Amino acid sequence: FMEALRSRDGIAALALEFTILTATRTGEVIGAQWKEFDLKKALWTIPEERMKAGKEHEVPLPSQAVEIIKKLEITKEGDYVFPGLTSETHLSSGGMDALLERMERNDATVHGFRSTFRVWAAEKTRFEREVIEHALAHQLKDKAEAAYLRSTMLPKRKKLMIAWAKYCFGMPLKPSDLIS
């Protein structure tokens, strides 16, 4: 799938690839603004007002995701990384869905890639559940656990996202890649 996706041109294709690589939500990606990225640290900080849980979320970026941002930076015009029809707007919320339709992939949804990430991480890696849930920006259901677990586990999540990117592109993974 990723090979077919990479053969496509356009903002929607880049946005979908970025969405998959970061395991983020459509709204988080299409609303992404240049000021949220620190490419030297390979980090994307999504502000709380754009997060479902209402809390700022740091996303460690694998090198393939950084490449996408750098590619788009060349033609940067407005505030949005994934622009819409004008530089003042972002890609529409249906843009990536429409791309999947054009690719004749009625077996996939944009949000489904988050689920794919979750299943892959649980079944094929030995990363702790909390690391995986943090990567997805999920709130811990156990309020006491959430109160004590204040770390964002960024180094472990970075390793997880690098392993996910390797998996997405069929790159070889060593056992040490799959454990925090």
N, C-alpha and C positions, 0 to 999 in steps of 0.2 A: 504493500500500500504506500509506504513512504517513498519508494522509488517512483511510483506513478505520480504521487503528489509533487515530488520535486521536479518532474518533467513539465509541470504546469506553470504558466506565467500568471502574474497578477497579484494584487494585494490579498485577495481572499486565500490564495494558495499559501502565501507566506504566513498569513495570520493563522491558518489552520495548522500548518507545520509548527509554528510557535506555540499554539494552544496545546498541541499534543506533547511537545517536548517539555513544557512547563506544567502540564496537568492542571491547568487553570480553567476558569469558567469563561464563556464567550464574552460576557460583559466586562470582565476584567481585562481581557485582551483587546477588544475593540476600543475600549476607553483609555488604553495605555497612552501616556504622554511622555515625551522625551525627557522631561525633568525627573521622571521616576527611575531612570536607569543610571547605574554606575558601572560602565563597561570594564573599567580597570579592575573592579572587584567582582565582575560578572554577577551583578546583583540587581534585581528589579524590586523596588519597594512600592507596593500598591497601597495608596492611602485608605484609611479606614472608611471614608465615605463611599468608596467603590467596592467595599467588601461585604459579602452577605452577612458575616458575623459582626460587622461594624468595628473591626480591629485591623490596624495596619498589618500587612503581611509582606514579609521579605521572601522573594523567590530566588534561590540560587540558580544561575543560568549555565547549562552545559554549553560547551563551545559552539555547538550547532545553532543554539538559540542566539548566542552573541553574534554569530555570522549573519543571521537574519536581520538583526537590529543594525549592524554595520552596513549591510547592503541597502537598507531603507534610508539610512542616514545620508547617503550620497544624494538622494533626491528630496531630502527633507524640506517641507514648505511651511506647514502649520505646527500646531501643538501635538497633533495626534500621530503616533507611530504608524498606525494602519488607517490612512486617510480614506474618506468617502469620496463622493463626487467632487467636492471642493476641499480645499486645504483647511477650511474651518469646521469640517464635519469628520466624523470617524466612519469607518466601514459599518454598514448596516448590520443589525443583529442576525439577519438572515443570509448574509453574504457567504458564510462558510457552509451553511446548509445548502444553498444554491449550488455551490461548487461540488458538493457531494452528489447532488442530483445530476450535474453535468458529467461527472465521472461515472454515472450510472451505478452508484454505490448505495442502493436502497437498504443494504444490510448494515449501515453504519450511521451514527449520529455524532454530532460534535461532542455533546455531553458524554456519549458512550465511551469516548477515549479516556475520560477520567475514570470511568468504571474499569476499563481495560487496565489502566495503570494500577488501580487499587488491587485488582485480582492478581496481576503479574507480581506486584510487590509482595503480596501475602503468600502466594504460592511458589514463587521462583527465587525469592531472596530470603535472607535471614535478618532483615532490618526489623527493628522493634515496631510494634503497632503504632506507638506514639509518634515515631518518626514519620511513618507513612501518613498518619492522620494530620500531622502538622504540615506535611507537604501539600496536602489537599485543602489546607486551611479549615479543617473541621474542628468544631468545638468538642472537647471531651465531655461526654454525658455525665460522668461522675464529677459532681461539683467539688467534692473534697480533693479528688485527684487533680483537677484543674487548678485548684487554689495552690497546691504545692508544686505543681510542675510549671514553673514560670519560664524555663529555658525555651528558646525557639529551636534548639537542636540544629542550628544552621550548618555546622561542619558535617554532621551525619546526613542532613538533607541534601547537601551539595553532592556527597558521594552517591546517594540514592539517585539523584537526578542525572548524574553522569552515567550511571549504570543503565538507567532507563533510556537515555539517548543512544547508548551503544546497542541496547536491545532493539530499539526502534529501527536502527539502520543495519541490523544483522552483523554487527561487529562482534568479535570474540570477547567473551566475558570470562574472567578468571574467578575462581571461588572467592578470592579476597575482594572482588568488586561487589559481591552480593551480600556483604555483611557490614554492619556499622561497627 
